[in-house]
Amino acid sequence: MVITDVLYDLTVGVAGAVLGALIMLMFTSKKNRRLSNEIILNRKDLEKLRLENNRLIETIKNRENQILELQKKILKKKTGK
């Protein structure tokens, strides 16, 4: 009688642990999938920002070059007089 009670308790405990592990696996896989999707979206947003930053940096460089050219022209006019 004592052995059957111990075996029953052991079986119920193992079954409960396995069931709990399966339920946790289900929840964590859903959470991992959601987090993975968020990471992908954030990477896409970061890539868009990087491209925009590169475009703005290129625009700034072009403006700086224009300013330098104008300064050179002004200096040539001043030294030529």
C-alpha positions as CSV (number, residue, x, y, z in Angstrom):
1,M,0.0,0.0,0.0
2,V,2.8,2.4,0.9
3,I,4.7,1.6,-2.3
4,T,1.6,2.3,-4.5
5,D,1.0,5.6,-2.7
6,V,4.6,6.6,-3.3
7,L,4.5,5.5,-7.0
8,Y,1.2,7.3,-7.5
9,D,2.6,10.5,-5.9
10,L,5.8,10.2,-8.0
11,T,3.7,9.6,-11.2
12,V,1.5,12.6,-10.5
13,G,4.5,14.8,-9.7
14,V,6.3,13.8,-12.9
15,A,3.1,14.3,-15.0
16,G,2.6,17.7,-13.4
17,A,6.2,18.7,-14.1
18,V,6.0,17.6,-17.7
19,L,2.7,19.4,-18.2
20,G,4.0,22.6,-16.6
21,A,7.1,22.4,-18.8
22,L,5.0,22.0,-21.9
23,I,2.8,25.0,-21.0
24,M,5.8,27.1,-20.3
25,L,7.4,26.1,-23.6
26,M,4.2,27.2,-25.4
27,F,4.2,30.6,-23.7
28,T,7.9,31.2,-24.2
29,S,7.8,30.2,-27.9
30,K,5.0,32.7,-28.5
31,K,6.9,35.4,-26.6
32,N,10.1,34.6,-28.5
33,R,8.2,34.8,-31.8
34,R,6.7,38.2,-30.8
35,L,10.1,39.5,-29.7
36,S,11.7,38.3,-32.9
37,N,9.1,40.2,-35.0
38,E,9.7,43.3,-33.0
39,I,13.5,43.0,-33.5
40,I,13.0,42.7,-37.3
41,L,10.7,45.8,-37.3
42,N,13.2,47.8,-35.2
43,R,16.1,46.8,-37.6
44,K,14.0,48.0,-40.6
45,D,13.4,51.3,-38.8
46,L,17.1,51.6,-38.0
47,E,18.0,50.9,-41.6
48,K,15.6,53.6,-42.7
49,L,17.1,56.1,-40.2
50,R,20.7,55.1,-41.3
51,L,19.8,55.8,-45.0
52,E,18.2,59.1,-44.1
53,N,21.3,60.1,-42.0
54,N,23.6,59.2,-44.9
55,R,21.5,61.3,-47.3
56,L,21.6,64.3,-44.9
57,I,25.3,63.9,-44.4
58,E,25.8,64.0,-48.2
59,T,23.7,67.1,-48.4
60,I,25.7,68.8,-45.7
61,K,28.9,67.9,-47.5
62,N,27.6,69.3,-50.8
63,R,26.6,72.6,-49.0
64,E,30.0,72.8,-47.4
65,N,31.7,72.4,-50.7
66,Q,29.5,75.1,-52.2
67,I,30.4,77.5,-49.3
68,L,34.1,76.8,-49.8
69,E,33.9,77.5,-53.5
70,L,32.0,80.8,-52.9
71,Q,34.7,81.7,-50.3
72,K,37.4,81.0,-52.8
73,K,35.7,83.2,-55.4
74,I,35.3,86.0,-52.8
75,L,39.0,85.8,-51.9
76,K,40.0,85.9,-55.5
77,K,37.9,89.0,-56.1
78,K,39.4,90.7,-53.0
79,T,43.0,89.9,-53.9
80,G,42.4,90.7,-57.5
81,K,41.4,94.3,-56.8
